[in-house]
Amino acid sequence: MKPNLPAILLSLASTFLSTVAMAFPVKPITIIVPTAPGGGNDAMARAIGQNLSVLLKQPVIVDNKPGANGAIAAESVARAKPDGYTIMFGYVATHAINPALQKLRYDPVTDFEPVGMVGSSPVIMVIAPSVGAKNVSEFVALAKANAGKLNYASAGSGTAPHIAGELFSKAAKVDLVHVPYKGSAPAVTDLLGGTVQVMFPSLFTAYPYIKAGRLKALGVAGKSGAKVLPGLQTLEQQGVTGVDVTQWYAFFAPAKTPPEAIIAINAALNKTLADPAIVKKLEDQGLEVKSSTPEWLKTYVGEEVARWKKSLGELKIQLD
């Protein structure tokens, strides 16, 4: 009997693909982080990367590429070889806010393969204790009495802290001066030093300083409160409506990355986010952990792109 060559070839192909799937990864994986070292995003990516390294049995290297509100890093990942060995720690700015603010050389949907969600962190309105306001109402009164004299810091033009500051200024009808920094770390440093008076960082960034009493939290810029700050009201509960900004974080790979690589990294990521010790560490710092499938993340990013395009089209944000 003559051998059935098509069947043999199909069997060999299946065996090859199965071997490839089992083999990934066979070399170090690089996580591109769109912010400078030392900030909240960087710390989160490194903490997760350490556990991914253990589970995937390969070194996981963090490469910081700050600039252009994350667009530099996002473009580099979009153009990287789609083999699963370069992934991105993306967030709301890189994949939802940027498309509404600037002409990009990457598409947040078609140029990436979603890997999985990490979680979200509410944006918090914080001031240095020296400012003196006990609540949002007192700060608004202070800002109105000193129109154009109070500064708010951001991690850069177009970032979530910048957007939240602009939304707050519009909603509260106050004139605050925007001072952009190259990342959240230097912005917080100047807030602590009194160079700027207010900031709208993620809770993940601000919580260590709030906990230490070095920053005072005035309100949550979202529809619900923060678990680690149970007594803190939202801005809406304090009379300032329309400031709904949440920082979310997720992993992405270049488009056309092989499914077996996406599946392997997603499985390791979700296992990491199910580890009680890691979850506690992240939640204690203000992150609401939320894992997902790649399919769920793809749908979510599409919804976020549409939401921010509509919202920011009305705000007319000016980028530096």
PAVORO-904082 format. One record per residue: x, y, z of N, C-alpha, C in turn; residue in one letter. Coordinates in steps of 0.001 Angstrom, whole numbers, padded with zeros to 6 digits, always signed. Layout:
BEGIN
XYZXYZXYZA;...
//
This chain:
BEGIN
+000859-001208+000000+000000+000000+000000+000886+001246+000000M;+000550+002157-000890+001312+003399-000951+000979+004284+000259K;+001960+004975+000782+001682+005855+001930+000780+007013+001532P;-000076+007423+002442-000962+008568+002220-000161+009828+002526N;+000499+010394+001496+001397+011531+001713+000713+012754+002314L;-000493+013160+001813-001152+014316+002434-001396+014118+003924P;-001806+012916+004300-002078+012646+005707-000791+012688+006525A;+000300+012127+005932+001587+012144+006632+002092+013570+006819I;+001972+014358+005733+002411+015762+005816+001600+016537+006839L;+000290+016278+006877-000575+016954+007843-000181+016576+009263L;+000137+015294+009455+000549+014829+010772+001860+015468+011201S;+002801+015535+010240+004083+016164+010542+003925+017643+010871L;+003050+018316+010130+002801+019740+010380+002200+019948+011761A;+001253+019065+012127+000608+019186+013442+001625+018974+014552S;+002500+017973+014329+003534+017704+015331+004480+018892+015467T;+004842+019497+014314+005738+020661+014311+005124+021824+015059F;+003860+022112+014749+003192+023234+015401+003054+022991+016894L;+002765+021752+017261+002642+021419+018681+003977+021621+019395S;+005072+021226+018718+006402+021397+019304+006748+022867+019474T;+006389+023673+018445+006639+025122+018528+005879+025727+019703V;+004605+025310+019838+003777+025854+020916+004369+025508+022269A;+004885+024243+022393+005454+023815+023668+006784+024518+023927M;+007472+024910+022848+008813+025474+022984+008814+026921+023447A;+007756+027654+023170+007754+029083+023511+007633+029255+025017F;+008475+030134+025597+009576+030887+024979+010909+030139+025105P;+011817+030436+024200+013128+029800+024229+014244+030817+024434V;+013869+032080+024624+014859+033128+024862+014206+034250+025670K;+014972+035228+026144+014414+036293+026975+013297+037086+026280P;+012370+037552+027098+011261+038391+026630+011500+039813+027134I;+011259+040774+026284+011424+042183+026666+010066+042858+026811T;+009870+043505+027953+008670+044313+028183+009046+045774+027960I;+008403+046414+027002+008623+047841+026757+007665+048634+027641I;+008226+049498+028488+007426+050336+029386+007504+051776+028881V;+006349+052425+028633+006347+053760+028004+006649+054925+028939P;+007077+054627+030162+007367+055694+031115+008783+055540+031654T;+009260+056597+032314+010620+056580+032857+010708+055657+034070A;+011910+055170+034384+012081+054347+035584+011698+055115+036842P;+011166+054389+037803+010872+055002+039101+009427+055352+039343G;+008593+055409+038293+007183+055737+038463+006341+054519+038783G;+005044+054745+038999+004138+053663+039344+004014+052615+038255G;+003909+053053+036992+003782+052111+035881+005007+051208+035797N;+006168+051788+035944+007420+051043+035872+007496+049999+036985D;+007132+050405+038190+007183+049485+039336+006228+048310+039134A;+005042+048600+038597+004056+047554+038368+004550+046567+037312M;+005067+047092+036222+005555+046232+035135+006695+045349+035618A;+007586+045894+036425+008724+045114+036919+008273+044023+037887R;+007316+044341+038733+006815+043339+039684+006175+042162+038950A;+005383+042472+037933+004727+041421+037147+005762+040670+036314I;+006714+041408+035742+007744+040798+034915+008564+039765+035667G;+008844+040025+036931+009617+039077+037735+008897+037742+037846Q;+007585+037794+038034+006836+036551+038164+006661+035855+036816N;+006505+036641+035750+006414+036045+034418+007694+035278+034098L;+008820+035809+034528+010101+035165+034290+010152+033787+034935S;+009623+033692+036140+009601+032408+036850+008692+031418+036134V;+007509+031864+035757+006531+030970+035140+006929+030554+033726L;+007512+031482+032970+007888+031182+031590+009296+030602+031470L;+010002+030581+032608+011348+029990+032661+012335+030657+031694K;+012175+031962+031544+013088+032758+030739+013232+034137+031382Q;+014387+034784+031213+014529+036156+031732+013497+037086+031086P;+012977+037988+031871+012077+039026+031365+012746+040367+031639V;+013058+041074+030575+013804+042335+030658+012855+043514+030490I;+012975+044524+031332+012172+045743+031216+013000+046812+030522V;+012447+047367+029454+013111+048422+028683+012222+049668+028681D;+012679+050715+029347+011899+051952+029438+012111+052822+028213N;+011017+053209+027569+011086+054102+026404+010052+055219+026584K;+010350+056192+027456+009405+057283+027688+009380+058268+026530P;+008342+059085+026508+008254+060153+025512+006976+060112+024712G;+006504+061320+024340+005319+061487+023487+004094+060786+024055A;+003958+060853+025384+002799+060268+026055+002673+058777+025759N;+003804+058114+025642+003800+056676+025403+003817+056281+023943G;+003696+057256+023039+003621+056945+021608+004932+056385+021069A;+006058+056822+021612+007353+056315+021153+007463+054818+021443I;+007120+054441+022649+007168+053032+023031+006162+052207+022237A;+004953+052737+022097+003906+052006+021386+004293+051762+019927A;+004863+052782+019287+005266+052616+017894+006383+051586+017763E;+007308+051590+018711+008413+050635+018650+007912+049203+018774S;+006909+048991+019606+006338+047650+019763+005524+047275+018531V;+004769+048228+018002+003969+047956+016808+004849+047544+015637A;+006094+048058+015591+007003+047757+014485+007972+046610+014813R;+007902+046081+016022+008817+045011+016428+008474+043692+015739A;+009413+042800+015719+009195+041480+015133+008081+040773+015893K;+007040+040310+015213+005893+039693+015900+006147+038226+016245P;+007042+038001+017191+007381+036633+017568+007091+036318+019032D;+006530+037299+019752+006199+037074+021154+007285+037483+022126G;+008456+037879+021604+009569+038210+022490+009676+039706+022795Y;+008800+040499+022205+008685+041921+022556+007217+042207+022845T;+006928+042610+024065+005555+042955+024442+005564+044324+025111I;+004401+044897+025243+004288+046256+025771+003402+046301+027001M;+003859+047060+027994+003008+047353+029143+002257+048641+028806F;+001117+048493+028167+000340+049653+027737-000638+050118+028793G;-001203+051270+028571-002188+051803+029515-003132+052743+028781Y;-003994+053392+029513-005081+054162+028902-004571+055219+027923V;-003434+055851+028221-002919+056901+027331-002466+056326+025994A;-001702+055233+026027-001121+054705+024789-002162+054135+023844T;-003241+053568+024405-004196+052854+023559-005598+053455+023526H;-005834+054560+024198-007173+055154+024154-007144+056675+024063A;-006304+057322+024879-006259+058786+024884-005459+059326+023703I;-004306+058737+023423-003461+059225+022318-004193+059321+020980N;-004977+058308+020588-005656+058394+019291-006610+059578+019178P;-007093+060069+020324-008016+061202+020305-007289+062540+020300A;-005978+062520+020570-005244+063772+020741-004229+064074+019653L;-003697+063052+019029-002609+063294+018089-002632+062311+016928Q;-001973+062711+015856-001847+061830+014712-000717+060856+015000K;-001048+059576+015040-000098+058556+015432+000430+057787+014235L;+001600+057216+014424+002157+056344+013400+001924+054873+013771R;+000935+054657+014602+000486+053311+014919-001008+053357+015189Y;-001672+052226+014975-003097+052115+015273-003244+051261+016530D;-003908+051781+017565-003979+051053+018835-004747+049732+018747P;-005506+049554+017687-006289+048325+017540-005647+047375+016534V;-005405+047851+015313-004948+046950+014253-003456+046614+014315T;-002644+047433+014995-001201+047188+015044-000766+046360+016252D;-001734+045889+017036-001388+045135+018243-002260+043893+018393F;-001688+042902+019070-002450+041744+019527-002618+041915+021036E;-003844+042058+021527-004033+042142+022978-003571+040857+023653P;-002900+040987+024778-002446+039822+025542-003337+039606+026752V;-003510+040646+027561-004369+040507+028732-004364+041748+029597G;-005453+041949+030290-005589+043071+031210-004834+042779+032501M;-004340+043845+033136-003684+043747+034441-004599+044288+035530V;-005216+045440+035275-006105+046023+036271-006281+047512+036045G;-006870+048158+037011-007112+049598+036904-006872+050270+038242S;-006663+051572+038163-006425+052357+039368-007130+053700+039211S;-007962+054069+040175-008662+055350+040049-007699+056521+040093P;-008064+057588+039424-007291+058822+039484-007731+059589+040732V;-006765+060093+041469-007022+060757+042749-006567+062217+042683I;-007382+063102+043208-006982+064507+043331-006217+064653+044640M;-004940+065060+044543-004109+065188+045735-003459+066565+045797V;-003207+067014+047005-002510+068282+047236-001436+068059+048296I;-000468+068943+048314+000502+068935+049408-000188+069503+050646A;+000089+068963+051844-000550+069468+053067-000407+070968+053257P;+000658+071547+052705+000884+072987+052871-000162+073843+052169S;-000885+073255+051212-001915+074024+050495-003034+074437+051446V;-003367+073565+052391-004309+073959+053429-005756+073590+053229G;-006184+073271+052028-007594+072932+051793-007917+071576+052413A;-009064+071514+053095-009467+070268+053755-010318+069385+052845K;-010913+069976+051825-011779+069220+050923-011815+069915+049558N;-012581+069345+048653-012648+069887+047292-013244+071293+047281V;-014273+071507+048048-014925+072826+048087-013956+073914+048514S;-013160+073622+049526-012190+074610+050003-011120+074863+048945E;-010718+073796+048228-009718+073993+047179-010280+074833+046040F;-011521+074579+045667-012154+075354+044592-012233+076825+044985V;-012609+077083+046231-012692+078467+046709-011312+079133+046669A;-010294+078375+047061-008926+078892+047043-008478+079192+045614L;-008820+078287+044695-008436+078466+043295-009135+079668+042672A;-010391+079879+043019-011131+081020+042474-010607+082343+043035K;-010144+082297+044261-009596+083515+044873-008195+083821+044350A;-007563+082802+043731-006209+082971+043196-006161+082504+041743N;-007069+083045+040946-007191+082620+039551-005866+082738+038798A;-005456+081642+038146-004232+081644+037369-002957+081571+038176G;-003075+081392+039494-001887+081375+040352-001573+079987+040917K;-002522+079065+040826-002283+077713+041331-001917+076798+040164L;-000911+075950+040384-000419+075058+039339-000808+073613+039607N;-001122+072893+038540-001329+071449+038700-000327+070706+037837Y;+000247+069664+038417+001276+068881+037738+000655+067719+036986A;+001341+067285+035945+000942+066066+035249+002193+065303+034852S;+002007+064063+034433+003131+063237+033986+003506+063560+032546A;+002884+064598+031980+003160+064999+030610+001884+065387+029891G;+002003+066154+028844+000831+066581+028085+000118+065384+027471S;-001190+065348+027662-001986+064268+027106-002124+063057+027998G;-001416+063041+029133-001523+061910+030047-002833+061998+030828T;-003192+060907+031486-004429+060891+032273-004449+061979+033348A;-003339+062234+034066-003354+063334+035038-003613+064698+034393P;-003112+064899+033167-003382+066141+032444-004859+066237+032086H;-005404+065146+031535-006820+065133+031150-007708+065389+032355I;-007396+064730+033469-008206+064904+034682-008144+066347+035172A;-006951+066953+035104-006809+068346+035525-007624+069293+034671G;-007644+069054+033361-008431+069896+032460-009931+069702+032688E;-010335+068456+032880-011754+068181+033147-012184+068825+034463L;-011310+068754+035465-011623+069357+036757-011744+070877+036630F;-010797+071497+035941-010816+072957+035774-012105+073405+035092S;-012516+072636+034078-013732+072978+033353-014966+072787+034227K;-015027+071655+034933-016202+071338+035746-016345+072273+036947A;-015212+072605+037583-015249+073459+038776-015191+074939+038442A;-014944+075253+037136-014856+076639+036670-013752+077389+037403K;-012552+076756+037402-011385+077386+038015-010269+077489+036972V;-009358+078412+037197-008244+078646+036279-006961+078124+036909D;-006608+076870+036574-005387+076261+037070-004359+076226+035934L;-003099+076399+036268-002027+076387+035269-001427+074988+035184V;-001412+074430+033968-000855+073096+033760+000661+073138+033688H;+001316+072281+034473+002772+072151+034442+003097+070694+034119V;+003463+070404+032859+003764+069018+032476+005181+068609+032854P;+005324+067358+033275+006638+066807+033605+006899+065590+032718Y;+008115+065112+032749+008468+063909+031993+008325+062686+032893K;+007081+062376+033216+006802+061240+034081+006195+061660+035402G;+005583+060689+036084+004906+060986+037346+005884+061221+038492S;+007043+060549+038480+007997+060673+039592+008467+062116+039807A;+008954+062823+038772+009371+064218+039002+008201+065142+039320P;+007014+064803+038794+005836+065626+039087+005479+065537+040565A;+005494+064328+041095+005197+064138+042524+006257+064813+043382V;+007500+064739+042959+008593+065379+043715+008351+066878+043870T;+007952+067534+042781+007690+068974+042849+006412+069284+043611D;+005452+068370+043580+004230+068556+044377+004581+068498+045862L;+005408+067545+046237+005835+067430+047631+006617+068660+048068L;+007369+069244+047135+008186+070412+047457+007452+071734+047391G;+006207+071718+046918+005419+072946+046880+005564+073770+045614G;+006328+073262+044626+006454+073983+043361+005115+074037+042639T;+004353+072959+042730+002984+072889+042205+002064+072561+043372V;+000781+072868+043214-000126+072747+044352-001059+071529+044316Q;-001321+071005+043129-002295+069918+043023-001901+068994+041877V;-002349+067744+041964-002068+066771+040913-003192+065747+040881M;-003339+065082+039737-004372+064062+039564-003724+062748+039097F;-002890+062139+039935-002211+060900+039550-003105+059690+039789P;-002629+058533+039327-003337+057294+039661-003123+057027+041142S;-004060+056304+041736-003910+055939+043141-002660+055095+043334L;-002329+054278+042345-001140+053423+042433+000115+054275+042616F;+000156+055431+041954+001302+056337+042072+001271+057105+043386T;+000080+057556+043773-000038+058473+044912-000141+057806+046275A;-000606+056560+046317-000952+055957+047602+000194+055913+048619Y;+001415+055569+048242+002487+055561+049253+002658+056903+049951P;+002468+057993+049211+002617+059337+049788+001395+059723+050620Y;+000232+059268+050195-000983+059509+050978-000892+058761+052303I;-000483+057517+052223-000366+056671+053416+000640+057242+054407K;+001718+057838+053880+002759+058409+054740+002407+059800+055252A;+001263+060353+054792+000848+061675+055225+001558+062809+054503G;+002259+062500+053425+002997+063529+052696+002145+064206+051624R;+001068+063549+051210+000091+064138+050310-001300+063941+050906L;-002179+064906+050627-003556+064806+051117-004481+064521+049942K;-005254+063440+050040-006218+063089+048995-007520+063853+049231A;-008003+064522+048178-009246+065296+048301-010443+064587+047682L;-010219+063765+046659-011363+063111+046020-010938+062149+044931G;-011848+061258+044573-011619+060276+043508-012236+060788+042218V;-011464+060786+041139-011970+061261+039843-012609+060096+039083A;-013658+059562+039638-014344+058434+039024-015725+058266+039610G;-016413+057225+039187-017789+057006+039633-017883+056289+040968K;-016786+055688+041419-016803+054984+042704-015532+055297+043476S;-015551+054968+044764-014422+055269+045626-013264+054315+045453G;-012289+054428+046338-011103+053576+046316-011119+052660+047533A;-010869+051374+047312-010935+050386+048400-009966+050702+049532K;-008770+051161+049179-007768+051408+050219-007977+052754+050920V;-008892+053578+050401-009224+054865+051035-010744+054918+051219L;-011282+054080+052088-012748+053927+052209-013510+055194+052584P;-012862+056131+053239-013560+057348+053638-013510+058465+052619G;-012812+058246+051517-012625+059306+050522-013783+059347+049530L;-014429+060499+049425-015551+060659+048494-015050+060918+047067Q;-015940+060687+046119-015619+061035+044733-015774+062546+044556T;-015215+063054+043469-015381+064480+043167-016855+064788+042935L;-017554+063854+042306-018976+064060+042027-019775+064187+043316E;-019443+063370+044301-020129+063461+045592-019868+064794+046281Q;-018782+065461+045877-018433+066756+046467-018811+067926+045559Q;-019639+067640+044561-020202+068714+043751-019510+069022+042442G;-018425+068282+042100-017728+068511+040836-018003+067319+039919V;-018870+067506+038949-019292+066399+038086-018536+066394+036748T;-018491+065214+036127-017900+065121+034794-016423+064794+034762G;-015822+064481+035905-014402+064130+035940-014304+062623+036194V;-014352+061853+035133-014346+060392+035239-013134+059850+034485D;-012034+059671+035206-010781+059214+034594-010225+058049+035409V;-010005+056946+034755-009422+055775+035409-008207+055321+034614T;-007127+055053+035308-005939+054508+034664-006098+052990+034573Q;-006001+052439+033377-005990+050984+033265-004693+050534+032606W;-004327+049299+032852-003033+048779+032422-003222+047401+031797Y;-002498+047131+030713-002639+045852+030020-001393+045556+029198A;-001248+044306+028807-000125+043904+027961-000579+043694+026523F;+000289+044131+025598+000020+044009+024169+001261+043479+023464F;+001049+042800+022346+002140+042328+021490+001932+042904+020097A;+002949+042874+019253+002758+043353+017877+001709+042515+017145P;+001016+043140+016208+000044+042408+015397+000735+041241+014696A;-000020+040162+014508+000452+038940+013838+001416+038117+014695K;+001486+038416+015992+002240+037550+016889+001559+036183+016925T;+002295+035099+016842+001678+033764+016811+000750+033512+017998P;-000378+032881+017744-001343+032604+018821-000735+031853+019995P;+000202+030913+019706+000777+030132+020805+001563+031017+021768E;+002177+032086+021250+002905+033006+022118+001929+033823+022969A;+000857+034305+022340-000165+035074+023072-000772+034214+024170I;-001101+032972+023825-001719+032060+024797-000785+031796+025968I;+000504+031570+025670+001473+031277+026733+001653+032466+027673A;+001788+033662+027101+001996+034845+027949+000729+035170+028725I;-000431+035042+028083-001696+035306+028770-001881+034353+029954N;-001549+033077+029745-001695+032090+030819-000786+032431+031995A;+000468+032818+031687+001410+033187+032744+000971+034467+033449A;+000463+035423+032676-000010+036683+033250-001195+036441+034185L;-002161+035658+033725-003341+035409+034547-003009+034597+035798N;-002031+033700+035668-001591+032958+036854-000907+033890+037842K;-000141+034825+037315+000507+035832+038167-000533+036651+038917T;-001573+037058+038195-002613+037911+038798-003581+037136+039679L;-003388+035804+039761-004193+034988+040664-003406+034611+041914A;-002136+034993+041952-001287+034705+043105-001676+035635+044257D;-002163+035091+045371-002637+035936+046482-001608+036952+046967P;-000338+036555+047004+000698+037473+047491+000883+038651+046552A;+000853+038375+045252+001015+039444+044263-000214+040340+044235I;-001389+039721+044291-002631+040493+044312-002656+041439+045506V;-002299+040923+046676-002289+041763+047884-001309+042917+047730K;-000130+042620+047187+000882+043664+047012+000368+044769+046098K;-000265+044385+044989-000768+045374+044038-001984+046119+044589L;-002902+045388+045223-004106+046030+045757-003779+046949+046931E;-002782+046589+047721-002377+047445+048835-001803+048773+048347D;-001405+048803+047082-000869+050037+046506-001900+050779+045649Q;-003136+050273+045641-004195+051006+044958-004619+050469+043611G;-004140+049282+043230-004551+048710+041950-005710+047746+042160L;-006715+047844+041320-007789+046858+041306-007428+045827+040242E;-006963+044678+040677-006485+043647+039759-007642+043064+038954V;-007430+042932+037651-008460+042360+036782-007783+041678+035610K;-007807+040365+035592-007234+039627+034467-008290+039477+033378S;-007859+039039+032188-008819+038910+031088-008273+037985+030012S;-009138+037661+029074-008710+036980+027860-008243+038040+026864T;-007468+037648+025857-007105+038612+024809-008331+039163+024084P;-009339+038316+023895-010554+038740+023186-011283+039832+023958E;-011386+039673+025272-012070+040687+026092-011325+042014+026008W;-010005+041963+026091-009204+043187+026052-009361+043904+024715L;-009437+043154+023625-009610+043765+022305-010906+044563+022244K;-011976+043994+022764-013269+044694+022781-013194+045933+023663T;-012574+045800+024809-012478+046914+025759-011703+048090+025173Y;-010588+047799+024513-009780+048874+023915-010588+049619+022857V;-011344+048884+022043-012189+049528+021032-013199+050469+021660G;-013794+050048+022772-014768+050893+023478-014101+052132+024069E;-012909+051967+024621-012183+053085+025214-011751+054107+024157E;-011312+053636+023005-010930+054543+021914-012117+055426+021533V;-013290+054815+021396-014497+055564+021020-014896+056555+022113A;-014799+056131+023373-015202+056998+024496-014323+058234+024592R;-013020+058053+024509-012115+059184+024660-012106+060095+023441W;-012358+059536+022274-012450+060368+021074-013602+061358+021220K;-014703+060891+021743-015862+061759+021948-015599+062770+023059K;-015077+062299+024190-014868+063161+025351-013832+064244+025089S;-012705+063869+024486-011618+064828+024292-011852+065749+023103L;-012739+065339+022214-013089+066215+021104-013785+067470+021604G;-014489+067346+022716-015193+068484+023317-014267+069340+024181E;-013180+068719+024674-012299+069417+025614-011251+070298+024937L;-010815+069906+023733-009816+070668+022970-008505+070816+023742K;-007911+069678+024068-006626+069654+024753-005506+070140+023840I;-004629+070956+024371-003472+071437+023620-002241+070656+024046Q;-001543+070037+023083-000316+069315+023383+000890+070219+023139L;+001933+069990+023941+003162+070783+023787+003912+070340+022523D;
//
